[in-house]
Amino acid sequence: MDVLWLSLAFVLGLVFRHLGQPPLVGYLAAGFLLNAFGQHGNELLEQVAHAGVLLLLFSVGLKLRIKSLARPEVWGGGLLHLLVGSALLGLVALAVLDLPVWQRLLLVTTLGFSSTVLAAKVLEEKAELRAFHGRLAVGILIIQDLVALALMAFAGAASPSPWALLALGLPLLRPLLTRLLDWSGHDELLVLCGLTLALVVGGMGFEHLGLSAELGALLLGVLLVGHPKAMELSRAVWSLKEVLLVGFFLQIGLMGLPSWGMLGGALLLALLLPLKAALFFFILVAFRLRARTAFLTALALTSYSEFTLIVVKFMVGNGQLGTDWLVLLAITVALSFVIAAPLNRFAHTLYERFEQRLARFERHDHHPDEQPVSLGSTQILIIGMGHTGTAAYNFLKKRQNVPELHRVRVVSGIDSDLNKVERHVQEGRRVVYADAEDPGFWHRLRLDGIRAVILAMPDAEAKQIAARQLRRHGFHGLISAISTHPEEAALLQAAGADLTFLAFNEVGVGLAEHVWEALEQRAALQVGIRS
């Protein structure tokens, strides 16, 4: 990428952001504009784009629990959508396309894929990757990616080597990888560690085994889920990933300019996107999901996939398809991004507008993860049961046992780390598993009887989201939060918090109190000795 490309991407990204659309639409427009002026992609741009995709998937993996893939709504919903969608599109393709039957089926199946890059990007921007519908969407995308690998092998584009079986032993590397993270500290070495794992071990390593580099980067991230530095590592590579992804969107625009016939074909395929979304919605509702979850998941998956371009690119290279197909589908994928990105931006608003119509399709028996969350007689709720939350819980629990303070009856905690929740329960604390960053959680949480909420999560944005959601759902009690700097405290108060405490100030006060008490005890002891 030269200076002109970067400058144009920045200018158009800025323009589209001010128009209320995601900057990635501007990056796509920059690619098409450069193409119109005779510019073409090069090897450097391809490498930059590839690195950006790998880092994105690595970041997604850091926030994904592999157990979620075993859920029926994930593998069943993903495979059922591909089968039904491919069958419907296949009937049209048989009548319209003049290609061998197996090539038609291959094409229509790839059109059933959704963009991993776009879905992960929009979910991340809305802090919904860890929401129930976000985890569900990413799980379905992984199922689709696995099917894409099988299709590429069928097309002769990729054939795993006999050494590919070594990938099954990947979990054995987890102790070594976690030790590397511990050794890397918190600065530039942590960033380099993330780059090495995503691009070298996951990317190049899987490519040498004849497997997908994208899948490798994702699985390397999954291996580190639960490590104390996983979220810190995700934040460390975030800015670099964002810059490299610009190359991916530029690359799509630079793939070629369509003829009027190609543009018409791309528009026709774009008109099928509502049908794709509707199919996802009805399949997910059939798996007992609420209409809201099904709608948000379906909207996140309403796009065509970059994997379509990868499969077709290999078919073009093998002489199975003409280059016009690659240009046509590049325009189709880009157009689906232009349509899907703003729709996802207003996903919650759209659902509120159509809620009554969509809710009619819900089943009466709901998914276990969609049941209302009741905290019983809880009066004080602590969100985030790390060191700070645990200390607050223990303090309040002791006060609860003092007869003069009987008004404080029950304290409970919630945390999004299942292992941490299990440990607290074993130690006798009232802690339940829930993700405060999941908008669906707030729709299911019963706030009756709760008088105060303590926000003790480490992530600043998560605390702001929780404060806003509490006020939005009619909570009028006391909200307090810990913050690391004054600017964060101001943002928390703007989001609805009543009390904010600067962490380092409180640590200093607590330390001074302990020192003061120790000095008093020593003084009293010395007086006793003298007397």
Secondary structure, 3 states (H helix, E strand, C coil): CCHHHHHHHHHHHHHHHHCCCCHHHHHHHHHHHHHHCCCCCCHHHHHHHHHHHHHHHHHHHHCCCHHHHHCHHHHHHHHHHHHHHHHHHHHHHHHHCCCCHHHHHHHHHHCCCCCHHHHHHHHHHCCCCCCHHHHHHHHHHHHHHHHHHHHHHHCCCCCCCHHHHHHHHHHHHHHHHHHHHHHCCCCHHHHHHHHHHHHHHHHHHHHHCCCCHHHHHHHHHHHCCCCCCHHHHHHHCHHHHHHHHHHHHHHHHCCCCCCHHHHHHHHHHHCCHHHHHHHHHHHHHHCCCCHHHHHHHHHHCCCCCHHHHHHHHHHHHCCCCCHHHHHHHHHHHHHHHHHHHHHHHCHHHHHHHHHHHHHCCCCCCCCHHHCCECCCCCCEEEECCCHHHHHHHHHHHHHHCCHHHCCCCCEEEEECCHHHHHHHHHCCCCEEECCCCCHHHHHHECCCCCCEEEECCCCHHHHHHHHHHHHHCCCCCEEEEEECCHHHHHHHHHHCCCEEEEHHHHHHHHHHHHHHHHHHHHHHHHHHHHC
